[in-house]
């Protein structure tokens, strides 16, 4: 599974397009963000992607969790958000 | 519907307890945050609440959207996150 990594400087429209594209292909996207700025960009991108997909009658929900990731040998806590169609 | 308003200085454990309590009572909570720090606290609180509720075999998902809110006469865009049991 590819993880869409979002930073505080990510463009929300670009991330939203990536999320919508992965959901169209795989019915599930994973978005990962570390830090407040990145988490905010991720959520904004998910809301935008939700709008794109709703036009195609695909209604997505989010399932956020914490994951430990290794960044340059340092363990960091990331927020991982699974986005998938509402069951 | 009461909206749980989260700021960048909100304590995640306290917000998580509020979210879990509202879901136990009403089967649905709404969390509102304005700005990156607040959105980050809101998501962290939701992940913690998700853990509390999972222990009770309640599995929640999130549905984020943008809402326009009036703050001291200024229109601001907030992130509103509905948290509810997975259908």
Backbone of each chain as nested JSON, in Angstrom:
{
  "chains": [
    {"id": "A", "residues": [
      {"number": 1, "name": "UNK", "atoms": {"N": [0.847, -1.197, 0.0], "CA": [0.0, 0.0, 0.0], "C": [0.883, 1.249, 0.0]}},
      {"number": 2, "name": "UNK", "atoms": {"N": [0.683, 2.096, -0.991], "CA": [1.383, 3.376, -0.976], "C": [0.781, 4.288, 0.079]}},
      {"number": 3, "name": "UNK", "atoms": {"N": [1.638, 4.997, 0.786], "CA": [1.176, 5.966, 1.771], "C": [1.421, 7.354, 1.189]}},
      {"number": 4, "name": "UNK", "atoms": {"N": [0.402, 8.2, 1.229], "CA": [0.528, 9.577, 0.758], "C": [1.063, 10.411, 1.92]}},
      {"number": 5, "name": "UNK", "atoms": {"N": [2.315, 10.862, 1.796], "CA": [2.943, 11.605, 2.887], "C": [2.715, 13.1, 2.679]}},
      {"number": 6, "name": "UNK", "atoms": {"N": [2.199, 13.731, 3.712], "CA": [1.83, 15.144, 3.623], "C": [2.72, 15.939, 4.56]}},
      {"number": 7, "name": "UNK", "atoms": {"N": [3.223, 17.059, 4.071], "CA": [4.001, 17.957, 4.933], "C": [3.224, 19.257, 5.128]}},
      {"number": 8, "name": "UNK", "atoms": {"N": [3.739, 20.1, 6.001], "CA": [3.095, 21.396, 6.25], "C": [3.112, 22.271, 4.997]}},
      {"number": 9, "name": "UNK", "atoms": {"N": [4.02, 21.969, 4.071], "CA": [4.126, 22.77, 2.849], "C": [3.442, 22.118, 1.648]}},
      {"number": 10, "name": "UNK", "atoms": {"N": [2.801, 20.956, 1.877], "CA": [2.091, 20.289, 0.769], "C": [0.947, 21.165, 0.287]}},
      {"number": 11, "name": "UNK", "atoms": {"N": [0.711, 21.161, -1.012], "CA": [-0.438, 21.877, -1.566], "C": [-1.68, 21.01, -1.4]}},
      {"number": 12, "name": "UNK", "atoms": {"N": [-2.712, 21.565, -0.757], "CA": [-3.882, 20.734, -0.452], "C": [-4.557, 20.218, -1.725]}},
      {"number": 13, "name": "UNK", "atoms": {"N": [-4.623, 21.026, -2.782], "CA": [-5.299, 20.576, -4.006], "C": [-4.559, 19.398, -4.621]}},
      {"number": 14, "name": "UNK", "atoms": {"N": [-3.225, 19.432, -4.593], "CA": [-2.428, 18.333, -5.155], "C": [-2.616, 17.069, -4.326]}},
      {"number": 15, "name": "UNK", "atoms": {"N": [-2.592, 17.208, -3.004], "CA": [-2.786, 16.037, -2.136], "C": [-4.2, 15.485, -2.319]}},
      {"number": 16, "name": "UNK", "atoms": {"N": [-5.172, 16.379, -2.433], "CA": [-6.566, 15.949, -2.627], "C": [-6.702, 15.141, -3.916]}},
      {"number": 17, "name": "UNK", "atoms": {"N": [-6.046, 15.6, -4.981], "CA": [-6.089, 14.871, -6.246], "C": [-5.473, 13.484, -6.099]}},
      {"number": 18, "name": "UNK", "atoms": {"N": [-4.366, 13.405, -5.359], "CA": [-3.703, 12.112, -5.14], "C": [-4.617, 11.176, -4.347]}},
      {"number": 19, "name": "UNK", "atoms": {"N": [-5.244, 11.701, -3.3], "CA": [-6.134, 10.87, -2.482], "C": [-7.29, 10.341, -3.34]}},
      {"number": 20, "name": "UNK", "atoms": {"N": [-7.918, 11.234, -4.094], "CA": [-9.062, 10.817, -4.922], "C": [-8.617, 9.778, -5.947]}},
      {"number": 21, "name": "UNK", "atoms": {"N": [-7.442, 9.978, -6.534], "CA": [-6.945, 9.034, -7.537], "C": [-6.694, 7.658, -6.953]}},
      {"number": 22, "name": "UNK", "atoms": {"N": [-6.074, 7.613, -5.773], "CA": [-5.782, 6.317, -5.136], "C": [-7.093, 5.622, -4.755]}},
      {"number": 23, "name": "UNK", "atoms": {"N": [-8.07, 6.388, -4.288], "CA": [-9.344, 5.753, -3.91], "C": [-10.065, 5.21, -5.15]}},
      {"number": 24, "name": "UNK", "atoms": {"N": [-9.992, 5.946, -6.26], "CA": [-10.613, 5.433, -7.501], "C": [-9.963, 4.111, -7.926]}},
      {"number": 25, "name": "UNK", "atoms": {"N": [-8.635, 4.005, -7.752], "CA": [-7.898, 2.811, -8.182], "C": [-8.019, 1.663, -7.188]}},
      {"number": 26, "name": "UNK", "atoms": {"N": [-7.894, 1.991, -5.897], "CA": [-7.696, 0.948, -4.874], "C": [-8.788, 0.914, -3.805]}},
      {"number": 27, "name": "UNK", "atoms": {"N": [-9.736, 1.85, -3.876], "CA": [-10.844, 1.907, -2.898], "C": [-10.359, 2.184, -1.479]}},
      {"number": 28, "name": "UNK", "atoms": {"N": [-9.141, 2.69, -1.335], "CA": [-8.616, 2.949, 0.005], "C": [-7.322, 3.754, -0.159]}},
      {"number": 29, "name": "UNK", "atoms": {"N": [-7.191, 4.829, 0.618], "CA": [-5.938, 5.599, 0.608], "C": [-5.452, 5.758, 2.035]}},
      {"number": 30, "name": "UNK", "atoms": {"N": [-4.133, 5.816, 2.189], "CA": [-3.548, 6.091, 3.496], "C": [-2.754, 7.384, 3.409]}},
      {"number": 31, "name": "UNK", "atoms": {"N": [-3.052, 8.296, 4.33], "CA": [-2.416, 9.605, 4.355], "C": [-1.63, 9.692, 5.655]}},
      {"number": 32, "name": "UNK", "atoms": {"N": [-0.386, 10.142, 5.579], "CA": [0.45, 10.212, 6.787], "C": [0.977, 11.629, 6.977]}},
      {"number": 33, "name": "UNK", "atoms": {"N": [0.931, 12.115, 8.21], "CA": [1.394, 13.472, 8.514], "C": [2.066, 13.495, 9.873]}},
      {"number": 34, "name": "UNK", "atoms": {"N": [3.128, 14.271, 9.969], "CA": [3.835, 14.436, 11.243], "C": [3.857, 15.922, 11.581]}},
      {"number": 35, "name": "UNK", "atoms": {"N": [3.274, 16.286, 12.699], "CA": [3.272, 17.683, 13.126], "C": [1.978, 18.388, 12.765]}},
      {"number": 36, "name": "UNK", "atoms": {"N": [1.699, 19.453, 13.51], "CA": [0.412, 20.143, 13.406], "C": [0.157, 20.694, 12.001]}},
      {"number": 37, "name": "UNK", "atoms": {"N": [1.161, 21.314, 11.396], "CA": [0.976, 21.904, 10.07], "C": [0.654, 20.843, 9.033]}},
      {"number": 38, "name": "UNK", "atoms": {"N": [1.317, 19.704, 9.153], "CA": [1.105, 18.609, 8.203], "C": [-0.261, 17.959, 8.417]}},
      {"number": 39, "name": "UNK", "atoms": {"N": [-0.648, 17.768, 9.675], "CA": [-1.954, 17.16, 9.962], "C": [-3.068, 18.067, 9.427]}},
      {"number": 40, "name": "UNK", "atoms": {"N": [-2.893, 19.358, 9.606], "CA": [-3.894, 20.313, 9.102], "C": [-4.009, 20.25, 7.581]}},
      {"number": 41, "name": "UNK", "atoms": {"N": [-2.861, 20.215, 6.883], "CA": [-2.906, 20.113, 5.416], "C": [-3.574, 18.805, 4.994]}},
      {"number": 42, "name": "UNK", "atoms": {"N": [-3.279, 17.722, 5.741], "CA": [-3.857, 16.413, 5.405], "C": [-5.375, 16.447, 5.521]}},
      {"number": 43, "name": "UNK", "atoms": {"N": [-5.87, 17.022, 6.62], "CA": [-7.329, 17.053, 6.818], "C": [-7.989, 17.931, 5.756]}},
      {"number": 44, "name": "UNK", "atoms": {"N": [-7.371, 19.08, 5.464], "CA": [-7.95, 19.949, 4.427], "C": [-7.99, 19.219, 3.08]}},
      {"number": 45, "name": "UNK", "atoms": {"N": [-6.906, 18.489, 2.767], "CA": [-6.857, 17.746, 1.495], "C": [-7.933, 16.663, 1.471]}},
      {"number": 46, "name": "UNK", "atoms": {"N": [-8.155, 16.005, 2.607], "CA": [-9.183, 14.948, 2.66], "C": [-10.568, 15.552, 2.428]}},
      {"number": 47, "name": "UNK", "atoms": {"N": [-10.827, 16.728, 3.019], "CA": [-12.14, 17.37, 2.808], "C": [-12.322, 17.711, 1.325]}},
      {"number": 48, "name": "UNK", "atoms": {"N": [-11.266, 18.208, 0.689], "CA": [-11.35, 18.542, -0.746], "C": [-11.561, 17.27, -1.568]}},
      {"number": 49, "name": "UNK", "atoms": {"N": [-10.808, 16.21, -1.261], "CA": [-10.953, 14.931, -1.985], "C": [-12.361, 14.373, -1.805]}},
      {"number": 50, "name": "UNK", "atoms": {"N": [-12.895, 14.529, -0.592], "CA": [-14.26, 14.08, -0.305], "C": [-15.246, 14.756, -1.258]}},
      {"number": 51, "name": "UNK", "atoms": {"N": [-15.032, 16.05, -1.521], "CA": [-15.886, 16.781, -2.454], "C": [-15.768, 16.248, -3.871]}},
      {"number": 52, "name": "UNK", "atoms": {"N": [-14.512, 15.985, -4.314], "CA": [-14.314, 15.432, -5.671], "C": [-15.064, 14.112, -5.806]}},
      {"number": 53, "name": "UNK", "atoms": {"N": [-14.897, 13.24, -4.804], "CA": [-15.45, 11.882, -4.889], "C": [-16.971, 11.889, -4.739]}},
      {"number": 54, "name": "UNK", "atoms": {"N": [-17.481, 12.839, -3.954], "CA": [-18.94, 12.923, -3.775], "C": [-19.624, 13.209, -5.113]}},
      {"number": 55, "name": "UNK", "atoms": {"N": [-18.924, 13.963, -5.993], "CA": [-19.488, 14.24, -7.331], "C": [-19.645, 12.962, -8.139]}},
      {"number": 56, "name": "UNK", "atoms": {"N": [-18.856, 11.937, -7.768], "CA": [-18.935, 10.628, -8.455], "C": [-19.776, 9.657, -7.614]}},
      {"number": 57, "name": "UNK", "atoms": {"N": [-20.465, 10.206, -6.616], "CA": [-21.326, 9.426, -5.726], "C": [-20.546, 8.423, -4.859]}},
      {"number": 58, "name": "UNK", "atoms": {"N": [-19.277, 8.753, -4.616], "CA": [-18.456, 7.959, -3.692], "C": [-18.339, 8.772, -2.406]}},
      {"number": 59, "name": "UNK", "atoms": {"N": [-18.8, 8.214, -1.291], "CA": [-18.833, 8.935, -0.024], "C": [-17.825, 8.316, 0.923]}},
      {"number": 60, "name": "UNK", "atoms": {"N": [-16.767, 9.082, 1.216], "CA": [-15.667, 8.512, 1.999], "C": [-15.717, 8.97, 3.449]}},
      {"number": 61, "name": "UNK", "atoms": {"N": [-15.143, 8.138, 4.295], "CA": [-14.952, 8.453, 5.701], "C": [-13.465, 8.243, 6.037]}},
      {"number": 62, "name": "UNK", "atoms": {"N": [-13.085, 8.711, 7.229], "CA": [-11.682, 8.636, 7.657], "C": [-11.56, 7.808, 8.921]}},
      {"number": 63, "name": "UNK", "atoms": {"N": [-10.429, 7.144, 9.04], "CA": [-10.122, 6.366, 10.234], "C": [-8.69, 6.726, 10.648]}},
      {"number": 64, "name": "UNK", "atoms": {"N": [-8.544, 7.669, 11.586], "CA": [-7.196, 8.114, 11.965], "C": [-6.601, 7.243, 13.077]}},
      {"number": 65, "name": "UNK", "atoms": {"N": [-5.291, 7.101, 13.061], "CA": [-4.592, 6.387, 14.146], "C": [-3.173, 6.94, 14.251]}},
      {"number": 66, "name": "UNK", "atoms": {"N": [-2.505, 6.576, 15.326], "CA": [-1.092, 6.941, 15.477], "C": [-0.234, 5.791, 14.977]}},
      {"number": 67, "name": "UNK", "atoms": {"N": [0.863, 6.128, 14.326], "CA": [1.864, 5.111, 13.97], "C": [3.243, 5.672, 14.295]}},
      {"number": 68, "name": "UNK", "atoms": {"N": [4.135, 4.777, 14.722], "CA": [5.522, 5.179, 14.972], "C": [6.295, 5.006, 13.668]}},
      {"number": 69, "name": "UNK", "atoms": {"N": [6.973, 6.057, 13.276], "CA": [7.759, 5.974, 12.04], "C": [9.193, 6.41, 12.321]}},
      {"number": 70, "name": "UNK", "atoms": {"N": [10.105, 5.901, 11.518], "CA": [11.519, 6.225, 11.655], "C": [11.866, 7.326, 10.649]}},
      {"number": 71, "name": "UNK", "atoms": {"N": [12.263, 8.484, 11.168], "CA": [12.667, 9.603, 10.299], "C": [14.141, 9.897, 10.594]}},
      {"number": 72, "name": "UNK", "atoms": {"N": [15.013, 9.534, 9.655], "CA": [16.454, 9.761, 9.829], "C": [16.956, 9.172, 11.157]}},
      {"number": 73, "name": "UNK", "atoms": {"N": [16.481, 7.955, 11.472], "CA": [16.952, 7.278, 12.68], "C": [16.261, 7.711, 13.964]}},
      {"number": 74, "name": "UNK", "atoms": {"N": [15.366, 8.702, 13.861], "CA": [14.601, 9.166, 15.022], "C": [13.196, 8.573, 14.959]}},
      {"number": 75, "name": "UNK", "atoms": {"N": [12.701, 8.048, 16.079], "CA": [11.322, 7.567, 16.109], "C": [10.383, 8.762, 16.329]}},
      {"number": 76, "name": "UNK", "atoms": {"N": [9.431, 8.898, 15.43], "CA": [8.443, 9.981, 15.528], "C": [7.04, 9.388, 15.487]}},
      {"number": 77, "name": "UNK", "atoms": {"N": [6.106, 10.08, 16.134], "CA": [4.707, 9.644, 16.075], "C": [4.014, 10.391, 14.941]}},
      {"number": 78, "name": "UNK", "atoms": {"N": [3.532, 9.628, 13.99], "CA": [2.8, 10.205, 12.87], "C": [1.31, 9.939, 13.055]}},
      {"number": 79, "name": "UNK", "atoms": {"N": [0.494, 10.775, 12.422], "CA": [-0.934, 10.484, 12.309], "C": [-1.142, 9.832, 10.942]}},
      {"number": 80, "name": "UNK", "atoms": {"N": [-1.73, 8.635, 10.97], "CA": [-2.037, 7.911, 9.73], "C": [-3.549, 7.904, 9.593]}},
      {"number": 81, "name": "UNK", "atoms": {"N": [-4.033, 8.391, 8.458], "CA": [-5.476, 8.474, 8.248], "C": [-5.858, 7.597, 7.06]}},
      {"number": 82, "name": "UNK", "atoms": {"N": [-6.625, 6.557, 7.326], "CA": [-7.156, 5.731, 6.244], "C": [-8.422, 6.404, 5.732]}},
      {"number": 83, "name": "UNK", "atoms": {"N": [-8.491, 6.572, 4.42], "CA": [-9.679, 7.162, 3.778], "C": [-10.286, 6.077, 2.897]}},
      {"number": 84, "name": "UNK", "atoms": {"N": [-11.556, 5.811, 3.073], "CA": [-12.183, 4.74, 2.292], "C": [-13.673, 5.023, 2.155]}},
      {"number": 85, "name": "UNK", "atoms": {"N": [-14.323, 4.394, 1.172], "CA": [-15.766, 4.602, 1.027], "C": [-16.5, 4.14, 2.282]}},
      {"number": 86, "name": "UNK", "atoms": {"N": [-17.532, 4.865, 2.626], "CA": [-18.394, 4.503, 3.749], "C": [-19.015, 3.143, 3.445]}},
      {"number": 87, "name": "UNK", "atoms": {"N": [-18.953, 2.244, 4.405], "CA": [-19.449, 0.869, 4.173], "C": [-20.955, 0.893, 3.906]}}
    ]},
    {"id": "B", "residues": [
      {"number": 1, "name": "UNK", "atoms": {"N": [-27.539, 19.986, 18.705], "CA": [-26.302, 19.194, 18.847], "C": [-25.196, 20.082, 19.425]}},
      {"number": 2, "name": "UNK", "atoms": {"N": [-24.617, 19.639, 20.522], "CA": [-23.465, 20.345, 21.054], "C": [-22.243, 20.098, 20.175]}},
      {"number": 3, "name": "UNK", "atoms": {"N": [-21.478, 21.151, 19.964], "CA": [-20.236, 21.02, 19.212], "C": [-19.082, 21.131, 20.21]}},
      {"number": 4, "name": "UNK", "atoms": {"N": [-18.143, 20.202, 20.149], "CA": [-16.969, 20.235, 21.012], "C": [-15.915, 21.108, 20.317]}},
      {"number": 5, "name": "UNK", "atoms": {"N": [-15.658, 22.28, 20.893], "CA": [-14.725, 23.221, 20.262], "C": [-13.331, 22.986, 20.811]}},
      {"number": 6, "name": "UNK", "atoms": {"N": [-12.378, 22.803, 19.922], "CA": [-11.006, 22.464, 20.294], "C": [-10.1, 23.618, 19.888]}},
      {"number": 7, "name": "UNK", "atoms": {"N": [-9.202, 24.001, 20.791], "CA": [-8.203, 25.016, 20.451], "C": [-6.821, 24.362, 20.44]}},
      {"number": 8, "name": "UNK", "atoms": {"N": [-5.841, 25.14, 20.005], "CA": [-4.46, 24.632, 19.965], "C": [-3.957, 24.317, 21.369]}},
      {"number": 9, "name": "UNK", "atoms": {"N": [-4.581, 24.913, 22.388], "CA": [-4.142, 24.675, 23.764], "C": [-5.011, 23.659, 24.507]}},
      {"number": 10, "name": "UNK", "atoms": {"N": [-6.005, 23.089, 23.811], "CA": [-6.849, 22.076, 24.463], "C": [-6.005, 20.861, 24.838]}},
      {"number": 11, "name": "UNK", "atoms": {"N": [-6.313, 20.265, 25.983], "CA": [-5.655, 19.015, 26.38], "C": [-6.331, 17.862, 25.656]}},
      {"number": 12, "name": "UNK", "atoms": {"N": [-5.52, 17.08, 24.951], "CA": [-6.1, 16.016, 24.126], "C": [-6.861, 15.002, 24.976]}},
      {"number": 13, "name": "UNK", "atoms": {"N": [-6.361, 14.657, 26.158], "CA": [-7.04, 13.645, 26.979], "C": [-8.418, 14.143, 27.409]}},
      {"number": 14, "name": "UNK", "atoms": {"N": [-8.513, 15.425, 27.752], "CA": [-9.799, 15.991, 28.17], "C": [-10.779, 16.016, 26.999]}},
      {"number": 15, "name": "UNK", "atoms": {"N": [-10.292, 16.425, 25.826], "CA": [-11.17, 16.45, 24.644], "C": [-11.598, 15.027, 24.284]}},
      {"number": 16, "name": "UNK", "atoms": {"N": [-10.659, 14.082, 24.379], "CA": [-10.978, 12.679, 24.064], "C": [-12.076, 12.157, 24.988]}},
      {"number": 17, "name": "UNK", "atoms": {"N": [-11.987, 12.496, 26.267], "CA": [-13.015, 12.074, 27.217], "C": [-14.366, 12.663, 26.862]}},
      {"number": 18, "name": "UNK", "atoms": {"N": [-14.363, 13.927, 26.443], "CA": [-15.62, 14.586, 26.054], "C": [-16.213, 13.911, 24.817]}},
      {"number": 19, "name": "UNK", "atoms": {"N": [-15.374, 13.627, 23.836], "CA": [-15.857, 12.983, 22.601], "C": [-16.461, 11.614, 22.938]}},
      {"number": 20, "name": "UNK", "atoms": {"N": [-15.728, 10.819, 23.716], "CA": [-16.215, 9.471, 24.056], "C": [-17.536, 9.567, 24.824]}},
      {"number": 21, "name": "UNK", "atoms": {"N": [-17.631, 10.529, 25.74], "CA": [-18.849, 10.689, 26.529], "C": [-20.039, 11.057, 25.664]}},
      {"number": 22, "name": "UNK", "atoms": {"N": [-19.838, 11.982, 24.734], "CA": [-20.949, 12.391, 23.854], "C": [-21.378, 11.224, 22.961]}},
      {"number": 23, "name": "UNK", "atoms": {"N": [-20.421, 10.458, 22.478], "CA": [-20.784, 9.322, 21.615], "C": [-21.548, 8.269, 22.414]}},
      {"number": 24, "name": "UNK", "atoms": {"N": [-21.13, 8.042, 23.663], "CA": [-21.88, 7.087, 24.497], "C": [-23.329, 7.542, 24.695]}},
      {"number": 25, "name": "UNK", "atoms": {"N": [-23.527, 8.871, 24.83], "CA": [-24.872, 9.409, 25.083], "C": [-25.7, 9.533, 23.811]}},
      {"number": 26, "name": "UNK", "atoms": {"N": [-25.06, 10.035, 22.749], "CA": [-25.816, 10.477, 21.571], "C": [-25.453, 9.733, 20.283]}},
      {"number": 27, "name": "UNK", "atoms": {"N": [-24.469, 8.83, 20.365], "CA": [-24.031, 8.054, 19.185], "C": [-23.453, 8.944, 18.078]}},
      {"number": 28, "name": "UNK", "atoms": {"N": [-23.071, 10.15, 18.437], "CA": [-22.52, 11.04, 17.424], "C": [-21.929, 12.255, 18.123]}},
      {"number": 29, "name": "UNK", "atoms": {"N": [-20.715, 12.644, 17.763], "CA": [-20.106, 13.858, 18.311], "C": [-19.636, 14.733, 17.166]}},
      {"number": 30, "name": "UNK", "atoms": {"N": [-19.677, 16.059, 17.398], "CA": [-19.133, 16.988, 16.416], "C": [-18.009, 17.767, 17.077]}},
      {"number": 31, "name": "UNK", "atoms": {"N": [-16.852, 17.776, 16.414], "CA": [-15.659, 18.44, 16.928], "C": [-15.325, 19.567, 15.963]}},
      {"number": 32, "name": "UNK", "atoms": {"N": [-15.044, 20.749, 16.498], "CA": [-14.746, 21.888, 15.628], "C": [-13.397, 22.499, 15.985]}},
      {"number": 33, "name": "UNK", "atoms": {"N": [-12.601, 22.804, 14.973], "CA": [-11.269, 23.372, 15.194], "C": [-10.971, 24.401, 14.117]}},
      {"number": 34, "name": "UNK", "atoms": {"N": [-10.31, 25.486, 14.536], "CA": [-9.891, 26.528, 13.592], "C": [-8.389, 26.698, 13.715]}},
      {"number": 35, "name": "UNK", "atoms": {"N": [-7.677, 26.485, 12.623], "CA": [-6.223, 26.639, 12.62], "C": [-5.509, 25.317, 12.827]}},
      {"number": 36, "name": "UNK", "atoms": {"N": [-4.242, 25.297, 12.367], "CA": [-3.479, 24.046, 12.317], "C": [-3.299, 23.423, 13.702]}},
      {"number": 37, "name": "UNK", "atoms": {"N": [-2.969, 24.226, 14.702], "CA": [-2.735, 23.674, 16.033], "C": [-3.991, 23.046, 16.609]}},
      {"number": 38, "name": "UNK", "atoms": {"N": [-5.118, 23.69, 16.369], "CA": [-6.39, 23.182, 16.879], "C": [-6.814, 21.914, 16.137]}},
      {"number": 39, "name": "UNK", "atoms": {"N": [-6.625, 21.904, 14.811], "CA": [-6.989, 20.718, 14.026], "C": [-6.142, 19.525, 14.484]}},
      {"number": 40, "name": "UNK", "atoms": {"N": [-4.871, 19.774, 14.729], "CA": [-3.973, 18.705, 15.198], "C": [-4.425, 18.166, 16.551]}},
      {"number": 41, "name": "UNK", "atoms": {"N": [-4.781, 19.047, 17.476], "CA": [-5.268, 18.589, 18.787], "C": [-6.563, 17.8, 18.634]}},
      {"number": 42, "name": "UNK", "atoms": {"N": [-7.416, 18.259, 17.733], "CA": [-8.699, 17.572, 17.52], "C": [-8.475, 16.15, 17.014]}},
      {"number": 43, "name": "UNK", "atoms": {"N": [-7.582, 16.009, 16.043], "CA": [-7.337, 14.666, 15.471], "C": [-6.708, 13.76, 16.521]}},
      {"number": 44, "name": "UNK", "atoms": {"N": [-5.757, 14.299, 17.287], "CA": [-5.133, 13.468, 18.33], "C": [-6.184, 13.033, 19.352]}},
      {"number": 45, "name": "UNK", "atoms": {"N": [-7.068, 13.961, 19.73], "CA": [-8.119, 13.627, 20.701], "C": [-9.049, 12.554, 20.141]}},
      {"number": 46, "name": "UNK", "atoms": {"N": [-9.359, 12.644, 18.849], "CA": [-10.241, 11.647, 18.23], "C": [-9.576, 10.267, 18.247]}},
      {"number": 47, "name": "UNK", "atoms": {"N": [-8.276, 10.228, 17.963], "CA": [-7.572, 8.927, 17.991], "C": [-7.616, 8.343, 19.409]}},
      {"number": 48, "name": "UNK", "atoms": {"N": [-7.426, 9.189, 20.417], "CA": [-7.465, 8.71, 21.803], "C": [-8.884, 8.234, 22.151]}},
      {"number": 49, "name": "UNK", "atoms": {"N": [-9.897, 9.019, 21.767], "CA": [-11.296, 8.623, 22.031], "C": [-11.624, 7.306, 21.333]}},
      {"number": 50, "name": "UNK", "atoms": {"N": [-11.1, 7.156, 20.122], "CA": [-11.301, 5.911, 19.367], "C": [-10.8, 4.717, 20.18]}},
      {"number": 51, "name": "UNK", "atoms": {"N": [-9.649, 4.896, 20.84], "CA": [-9.112, 3.825, 21.686], "C": [-10.011, 3.523, 22.871]}},
      {"number": 52, "name": "UNK", "atoms": {"N": [-10.515, 4.587, 23.522], "CA": [-11.418, 4.385, 24.668], "C": [-12.644, 3.576, 24.231]}},
      {"number": 53, "name": "UNK", "atoms": {"N": [-13.244, 3.996, 23.107], "CA": [-14.501, 3.391, 22.651], "C": [-14.277, 1.984, 22.115]}},
      {"number": 54, "name": "UNK", "atoms": {"N": [-13.106, 1.741, 21.523], "CA": [-12.811, 0.395, 21.0], "C": [-12.816, -0.625, 22.132]}},
      {"number": 55, "name": "UNK", "atoms": {"N": [-12.404, -0.19, 23.335], "CA": [-12.419, -1.092, 24.496], "C": [-13.846, -1.514, 24.844]}},
      {"number": 56, "name": "UNK", "atoms": {"N": [-14.818, -0.684, 24.418], "CA": [-16.237, -0.994, 24.65], "C": [-16.86, -1.598, 23.386]}},
      {"number": 57, "name": "UNK", "atoms": {"N": [-16.001, -1.959, 22.45], "CA": [-16.413, -2.557, 21.177], "C": [-17.23, -1.597, 20.315]}},
      {"number": 58, "name": "UNK", "atoms": {"N": [-16.994, -0.302, 20.501], "CA": [-17.6, 0.718, 19.642], "C": [-16.49, 1.227, 18.716]}},
      {"number": 59, "name": "UNK", "atoms": {"N": [-16.687, 1.078, 17.404], "CA": [-15.649, 1.436, 16.442], "C": [-16.1, 2.665, 15.657]}},
      {"number": 60, "name": "UNK", "atoms": {"N": [-15.408, 3.781, 15.879], "CA": [-15.868, 5.041, 15.287], "C": [-15.047, 5.424, 14.065]}},
      {"number": 61, "name": "UNK", "atoms": {"N": [-15.689, 6.175, 13.199], "CA": [-15.024, 6.77, 12.041], "C": [-15.297, 8.278, 12.075]}},
      {"number": 62, "name": "UNK", "atoms": {"N": [-14.59, 9.014, 11.211], "CA": [-14.694, 10.477, 11.159], "C": [-15.167, 10.925, 9.795]}},
      {"number": 63, "name": "UNK", "atoms": {"N": [-15.884, 12.013, 9.8], "CA": [-16.339, 12.619, 8.549], "C": [-16.051, 14.115, 8.646]}},
      {"number": 64, "name": "UNK", "atoms": {"N": [-14.911, 14.558, 8.097], "CA": [-14.536, 15.973, 8.222], "C": [-15.136, 16.833, 7.115]}},
      {"number": 65, "name": "UNK", "atoms": {"N": [-15.419, 18.069, 7.442], "CA": [-15.886, 19.021, 6.423], "C": [-15.484, 20.427, 6.857]}},
      {"number": 66, "name": "UNK", "atoms": {"N": [-15.628, 21.368, 5.943], "CA": [-15.392, 22.777, 6.274], "C": [-16.719, 23.421, 6.648]}},
      {"number": 67, "name": "UNK", "atoms": {"N": [-16.69, 24.315, 7.609], "CA": [-17.867, 25.125, 7.916], "C": [-17.405, 26.562, 8.133]}},
      {"number": 68, "name": "UNK", "atoms": {"N": [-18.248, 27.489, 7.73], "CA": [-17.951, 28.907, 7.977], "C": [-18.533, 29.276, 9.335]}},
      {"number": 69, "name": "UNK", "atoms": {"N": [-17.724, 29.863, 10.182], "CA": [-18.217, 30.262, 11.502], "C": [-17.879, 31.731, 11.737]}},
      {"number": 70, "name": "UNK", "atoms": {"N": [-18.678, 32.336, 12.591], "CA": [-18.482, 33.738, 12.926], "C": [-17.726, 33.816, 14.253]}},
      {"number": 71, "name": "UNK", "atoms": {"N": [-16.532, 34.398, 14.23], "CA": [-15.733, 34.567, 15.44], "C": [-15.533, 36.073, 15.634]}},
      {"number": 72, "name": "UNK", "atoms": {"N": [-16.209, 36.632, 16.624], "CA": [-16.112, 38.07, 16.902], "C": [-16.39, 38.908, 15.647]}},
      {"number": 73, "name": "UNK", "atoms": {"N": [-17.42, 38.503, 14.893], "CA": [-17.808, 39.275, 13.714], "C": [-16.987, 38.986, 12.471]}},
      {"number": 74, "name": "UNK", "atoms": {"N": [-15.95, 38.126, 12.598], "CA": [-15.113, 37.752, 11.448], "C": [-15.544, 36.372, 10.961]}},
      {"number": 75, "name": "UNK", "atoms": {"N": [-15.707, 36.199, 9.658], "CA": [-16.011, 34.873, 9.139], "C": [-14.716, 34.064, 9.015]}},
      {"number": 76, "name": "UNK", "atoms": {"N": [-14.718, 32.896, 9.651], "CA": [-13.539, 32.02, 9.599], "C": [-13.963, 30.646, 9.096]}},
      {"number": 77, "name": "UNK", "atoms": {"N": [-13.03, 29.96, 8.445], "CA": [-13.299, 28.594, 8.016], "C": [-12.801, 27.633, 9.087]}},
      {"number": 78, "name": "UNK", "atoms": {"N": [-13.732, 26.862, 9.624], "CA": [-13.388, 25.861, 10.623], "C": [-13.43, 24.477, 9.988]}},
      {"number": 79, "name": "UNK", "atoms": {"N": [-12.71, 23.551, 10.607], "CA": [-12.86, 22.139, 10.252], "C": [-13.832, 21.541, 11.259]}},
      {"number": 80, "name": "UNK", "atoms": {"N": [-14.911, 20.927, 10.765], "CA": [-15.905, 20.273, 11.605], "C": [-15.775, 18.779, 11.336]}},
      {"number": 81, "name": "UNK", "atoms": {"N": [-15.581, 18.02, 12.374], "CA": [-15.382, 16.572, 12.205], "C": [-16.487, 15.841, 12.949]}},
      {"number": 82, "name": "UNK", "atoms": {"N": [-17.329, 15.159, 12.218], "CA": [-18.347, 14.309, 12.842], "C": [-17.688, 12.973, 13.17]}},
      {"number": 83, "name": "UNK", "atoms": {"N": [-17.872, 12.528, 14.407], "CA": [-17.347, 11.231, 14.844], "C": [-18.554, 10.367, 15.197]}},
      {"number": 84, "name": "UNK", "atoms": {"N": [-18.617, 9.189, 14.621], "CA": [-19.776, 8.33, 14.867], "C": [-19.391, 6.877, 14.674]}},
      {"number": 85, "name": "UNK", "atoms": {"N": [-20.166, 5.954, 15.233], "CA": [-19.868, 4.543, 15.049], "C": [-19.903, 4.179, 13.568]}},
      {"number": 86, "name": "UNK", "atoms": {"N": [-18.997, 3.31, 13.189], "CA": [-18.95, 2.803, 11.816], "C": [-20.266, 2.077, 11.542]}},
      {"number": 87, "name": "UNK", "atoms": {"N": [-20.871, 2.379, 10.405], "CA": [-22.187, 1.775, 10.103], "C": [-22.05, 0.259, 9.969]}}
    ]}
  ]
}
